[in-house]
Amino acid sequence: MLAEDDRSELRALCEATLRENWRQGTSKDRGIPYAYTCPSPGHYPWQWYWDSLFAAISWRHFDPSCSRRELSSLLAAARPDGFIGHTIFWNTPLTGVRRFTYNVVPGDASMTASIQPPGLAWAWRIAVGDPAQEPRILAHHDWLESHRDLDGDGLIWLVQPDESGLDASPQFDPIWTWRAHALPGFVALVHRNRRLRYDLHRIVRAGGPVCAEVATNVIYSLSRSALGRGSLTEAIVERMYDERTGLFWPVARPRLKEHPPLTWTALAPLALPDLPVEIGRRLVEEHLLHPERFWLPFGMPSVAADDPTFSRSDLGRWHQRRYWRGPMWINAAWLVWLGLVRLGYAAEAAELAGRTTAAVRESGLREYYDPYDATGMGQQHFAWSTLVMEMVDQDPRAPSSYLATTELHGGDRSRANVEAWTPNAPIQSPPSP
């Protein structure tokens, strides 16, 4: 447990980073007010969908009004049919080489035509209130159900690896092969999908590949539960869980001949509050706590350390940046930590929080970290790394992945009234903040 001085120092660092990265204004083309937290001041100037979800969750520790404004800006960018893009450009146009690699249709679009893990309803539940009271969130889920559920079982499918937010994760290597993220063929994939307007069914008819990715569907399931539309845990277990390995694996079309490399996403269902306990315990005891696999000195790596694709470097063969191939990311650690808390692994949850926090104290709020020595990597002043506060200042709702009810949002957590949560049942709405 952190000493009070250390906790105060960490809290001050997180608040300063969020405030430094805050952007607000009015869009020039539509006259829409916006306010959001850019992921980092230099490399990432725009509003990224899932970055904003994590920033909004962190903001409630400091200024809950920013949580609402952050998520409301995503909703303000939505199309009338409910679609919200991966990246929203607001008043900073897409320029340079990114015009060739970003998923835009047409080239001067105000946001991308691709998605990211749809956790808006879940983040709204955590940081703002009842998402079912916001019609634009309902429309967003209507779009997802209509356009990304390929088999009618609720799971959503991705048309590119970057739609997962996990970009170059090696789990995608056997799916997209030479067209995987940050490889030469990725530009060809983007341009093919532009012609098909990022339409899942057209891309399937063109031969794919497409993927139902584990972590994406975990986050989507949490959002559906937050909205009262029902958990997808049963479908995730049925379609993705392998009893032999005790792990979850992505589903792809064309179908994979063998399991892909082992990444942290195989453990992501730990964040599901209705995951069967026996499955959760296997994930923890056989894999997460394995000292040569995921239980490393400075947090959980994004790829199992004993997998041949694991790398402490973030550079590819041509010195291009390739993300999610080994280093530790705080949002992933937090999602898995939720499972430790729920399943009663109190000491292990505290240890994971301590190792993750130690990386931040060693190197600041970086985009990701070397899991062996805590070297900070990627961008500095990275907004979603402030999620470390969720592990340091634990919300009483954490064991239910925040789906239980409480009296307050973003206020005095000592007054939280945590109740039992039943999957697939309506969730009692907390009072508006």
HELIX and SHEET records of a PDB file:
HELIX    1   1 GLU A    4  GLU A   20  1                                  17    
HELIX    2   2 TYR A   49  TRP A   59  1                                  11    
HELIX    3   3 PRO A   64  ALA A   76  1                                  13    
HELIX    4   4 ARG A   98  THR A  101  1                                   4    
HELIX    5   5 LEU A  120  ALA A  127  1                                   8    
HELIX    6   6 PRO A  131  GLN A  133  5                                   3    
HELIX    7   7 PRO A  135  HIS A  147  1                                  13    
HELIX    8   8 PRO A  161  SER A  164  5                                   4    
HELIX    9   9 PRO A  170  PHE A  172  5                                   3    
HELIX   10  10 ASP A  173  TRP A  176  1                                   4    
HELIX   11  11 THR A  177  ARG A  179  5                                   3    
HELIX   12  12 PHE A  186  ARG A  195  1                                  10    
HELIX   13  13 LEU A  200  ARG A  205  1                                   6    
HELIX   14  14 VAL A  214  LEU A  227  1                                  14    
HELIX   15  15 THR A  233  MET A  240  1                                   8    
HELIX   16  16 TRP A  264  ALA A  271  5                                   8    
HELIX   17  17 VAL A  277  ARG A  282  1                                   6    
HELIX   18  18 LEU A  283  LEU A  288  3                                   6    
HELIX   19  19 ILE A  330  ARG A  342  1                                  13    
HELIX   20  20 ALA A  346  SER A  363  1                                  18    
HELIX   21  21 ALA A  383  LEU A  387  5                                   5    
HELIX   22  22 VAL A  388  VAL A  392  1                                   5    
HELIX   23  23 ALA A  398  SER A  400  5                                   3    
HELIX   24  24 ARG A  413  ARG A  415  5                                   3    
SHEET    1   A 2 TRP A  22  THR A  26  0                                        
SHEET    2   A 2 PRO A  33  THR A  37 -1                                        
SHEET    1   B 2 GLN A  47  TRP A  48  0                                        
SHEET    2   B 2 THR A  87  ILE A  88 -1                                        
SHEET    1   C 2 VAL A 210  ALA A 212  0                                        
SHEET    2   C 2 VAL A 251  ARG A 253 -1                                        
SHEET    1   D 2 TYR A 241  ASP A 242  0                                        
SHEET    2   D 2 LEU A 247  PHE A 248 -1                                        
SHEET    1   E 2 TYR A 368  TYR A 369  0                                        
SHEET    2   E 2 GLY A 376  MET A 377 -1                                        
END                                                                             
